[in-house]
């Protein structure tokens, strides 16, 4: 482990005192995994419920200035309550912490904190979704972050560095590992059987459907064997793109159906996947209320623990102008959460719209107070969806 990580953890523990319960390292930089130059250093700060985020920023920012090339991202910041709620919504993350988490500072905590009941469909649906997103790296003209995502998945599956491995080799490795798991899931077997019996493209062997979603072109194949992947003609695929400005992604019918039902069920219910050609597999799927609410719940939880702490803790300064821009951005995200909540109510997926106990402060209130209020509102939203999910069981 890089000695700087121990210094960062011990400095935070000393400076934050009883506001900080523990510091954990997880992901590619743990002692159990290969250390690579492109990996994020993933830190988790477990804080006291009364911890002050402004104080955390004051103590963390000098460390960020010195070590940002190592860290690349600010830590995830969570109380035990918000962490356990987040892990229930993201079982893949719980599994990562359980397998690779390494405590660096604080009173020793039991790994039972990360041990939660997990539905294998939810874990592998998330992996299928990540692999579909990372498949864009097979195109040499794709954004560099897609290659980094594929590298990370390869390391996750093999526990080896991706150095010297082509994108095709990395994708093949992860794809075959995921396929082997899905072969054991009854639902996936049904989807695979249906795919094998369906017609394919006369020009692109195995291609059965094309969808678009946001800025993605999704090509869905009956299967993706190593031979198929190595023989894919990217130029031929590019000629069939519905949206020439969007990135190109590939997946299988079984992985796409699993992902849509268990990882992006809300997107499926809101018809965010637009069918462009071939067999409309998604039209045959009905997402459960539970899985729709799980995706809705992950949004405020992710912003609360990850996105907002990263933006706030790494901001170049905390003058009013900087914070007001940050607040404006996250208030827009809060508005999207509210609008989504309205749609869920209209569809009868929740019994009542959620109204936070207090409104967000107006612009004439100090930026620090407004920032604290956003953190509090995200906590309320996450708790609301957790309660709604518990009512489903």
WOWO-V521102 format. One line per field, one symbol per residue. ss: DSSP state (H for helix, E for strand, - for the rest). psi: psi as a letter, one per 30 degrees, with the letter a starting at -180 (. if undefined). burial: 1 if it has 24 or more other ideal C-beta (glycine too) atoms within 12 Angstrom, else 0. Layout:
ss->???
psi->???
burial->???
This chain:
ss->--HHHHHHHHHHHHHHHHHEEEEEEE---------------EEEEEE-----HHHHHHHHHHHHHHHHHHH----EEEEHHHHHHHHHH-HHHHHHHHHH-EEEEE----HHHH-----HHHHHHHHHHHHHHHHHHH-----HHHHHHHHHHHHHHH--------HHHHHHHHHHHHHHHH---HHHHHHHHHHHH---------EEEEEEE--EEEEEE----HHHHHH--HHHHH--------EEEEEEHHHHHHHHHH--HHHHH----EEEEE--HHHH----HHHHHHHHHHHHHHHHHHHHHHHHH------HHHHHHHHHHHHHHHHHHHHHHHHHHH--------------------HHHHHHHHHHHHHHHHHHHHHHHHHH-
psi->kkfeeeeeeeeeeeefbffkelkkklafglfflkklffkkjjkkjjlkfgkjfeeeeeeeeeeeeegffeeelllkkkleeeeeeeeefifeeeeeeeefkjkfllkkkkffegjlkkjfeeefeeeeeeeeefffffkfglkffeeeeeeeeeeeefhlkgkfkleeeeeeeeeeeeeeefffkeeeeeeeeeefflllkffjkfkflklkjchkkjkklelileeeeffkjeeeeefgkejffllklllleeeeeeeeefeheeeeeghfjjkflakiefffkjkleeeeeeeeefeeeeeefdeeeeeefgkelhleeeeeeeeeefeeeeeeeeeeeeeeeefgfkflkkjkeklkllfflkeeeeeeeeeeeeeeeeeeeeeeeeff.
burial->010011011011101100111111111111001101011111111111001011111011101100100111111111110111111111111111110111111100100011010110111111111111111111100100011111111111100001001011111111110110110010110011011001011001011111111001111111110001100101001101110001111111111111111111111110011111111011001011111111111111111111111111111001000010011001101100110110010000110001010001000000110111111111111111110110000
